[in-house]
Amino acid sequence: MSVLIRGMEMPISCWRCPFCLTVDPDTYRCIPTGQEFESTFDAIDHIVVPCPLVPVLPHGRLIDADELIKDECNHCDGECEIVDCDCLGCKNNCRCDFIKGVLEMPTIVEAEGE
């Protein structure tokens, strides 16, 4: 599971990150990864370890689009060619254009888990 820290900006370097721990005067540790690294003058404004932090761009309300599509498929007539339907037998009209529109929307936060 991921954690979103509201109001936190993406750090421009490991040394300006609140998750950077000073081990000794020349060694630092990335708290989320546990990776240690040394201070160098030319790396002060750079990310020096693979950063687990991901910026979240400004966005509207986030929903679970996969659940929305699954719910729509429960009202499908089984003729949908956009997604695999397992709802044969429904007497409602398929809303393929709606589902296609949902699938074409940009992903703000990647799916996690199952």
C-alpha positions in Angstrom: 0.0 0.0 0.0 1.2 3.5 -0.8 1.0 6.6 1.3 0.2 10.1 0.0 1.6 12.9 2.0 -0.6 15.9 1.3 1.2 19.2 0.9 4.6 17.6 0.4 6.5 18.6 -2.7 8.7 16.2 -4.6 12.3 16.8 -3.3 14.8 17.9 -5.9 17.6 16.0 -4.2 18.2 13.3 -1.7 19.8 15.9 0.7 16.7 18.0 0.6 14.4 15.1 1.3 12.7 14.7 4.7 13.4 11.0 4.4 17.2 11.4 4.2 18.9 10.4 7.5 22.4 11.5 8.3 24.4 8.4 9.4 27.7 10.2 9.9 29.2 13.5 8.4 29.8 11.9 5.0 27.2 9.1 4.9 23.4 9.4 4.5 20.6 6.8 4.3 17.4 6.9 2.4 14.8 5.8 5.0 12.3 4.2 2.6 14.9 2.1 0.8 17.5 1.7 3.5 20.2 2.5 0.9 23.2 4.4 2.1 25.2 6.9 0.0 28.0 9.4 0.5 27.9 13.2 0.1 29.5 14.6 -3.0 29.6 18.3 -4.0 28.3 17.7 -7.5 25.3 15.6 -6.3 23.9 18.1 -3.9 21.0 18.9 -6.2 20.4 15.4 -7.6 18.6 12.2 -6.7 21.5 9.7 -6.0 19.5 6.6 -5.1 16.5 5.1 -6.9 13.8 7.2 -5.4 10.6 5.4 -4.2 8.8 8.8 -4.1 6.5 9.5 -7.0 5.0 13.0 -7.7 1.2 13.1 -8.0 0.2 15.8 -10.5 -2.8 18.1 -9.9 -6.0 16.1 -10.6 -9.7 15.9 -10.0 -11.4 13.3 -7.9 -9.7 9.9 -8.2 -11.9 6.8 -8.5 -11.3 3.1 -9.1 -12.0 3.0 -12.8 -11.7 -0.8 -12.9 -14.5 -1.1 -10.4 -16.6 1.4 -12.5 -16.0 -0.7 -15.6 -16.9 -3.9 -13.8 -20.1 -2.3 -12.5 -21.0 -1.1 -16.1 -20.4 -4.6 -17.4 -23.0 -5.9 -15.0 -25.5 -3.9 -17.1 -24.1 -5.1 -20.4 -25.9 -7.2 -23.1 -22.7 -9.2 -23.6 -22.0 -7.7 -27.0 -19.2 -5.3 -25.8 -16.0 -5.6 -27.8 -14.1 -3.1 -25.6 -13.5 -5.2 -22.6 -14.0 -8.9 -21.9 -17.5 -9.3 -20.6 -18.6 -12.1 -18.2 -22.2 -10.8 -18.0 -23.9 -12.6 -20.8 -27.7 -12.6 -20.5 -28.3 -9.0 -19.5 -31.1 -7.3 -21.4 -29.7 -3.8 -21.2 -27.8 -2.0 -23.9 -24.0 -2.1 -23.7 -22.4 1.3 -22.9 -19.2 0.6 -24.9 -18.6 4.3 -25.7 -18.7 5.1 -22.0 -16.4 2.3 -21.1 -14.0 3.2 -23.9 -13.9 6.8 -22.6 -13.0 5.6 -19.1 -10.2 3.4 -20.5 -8.8 6.4 -22.5 -8.6 8.7 -19.4 -5.1 9.4 -18.1 -3.9 7.3 -15.2 -3.0 9.6 -12.2 -1.9 6.8 -9.8 -1.1 3.3 -11.0 -3.1 0.4 -9.7 -1.8 -1.5 -6.7 -2.5 -5.0 -5.4 -5.0 -7.2 -7.1 
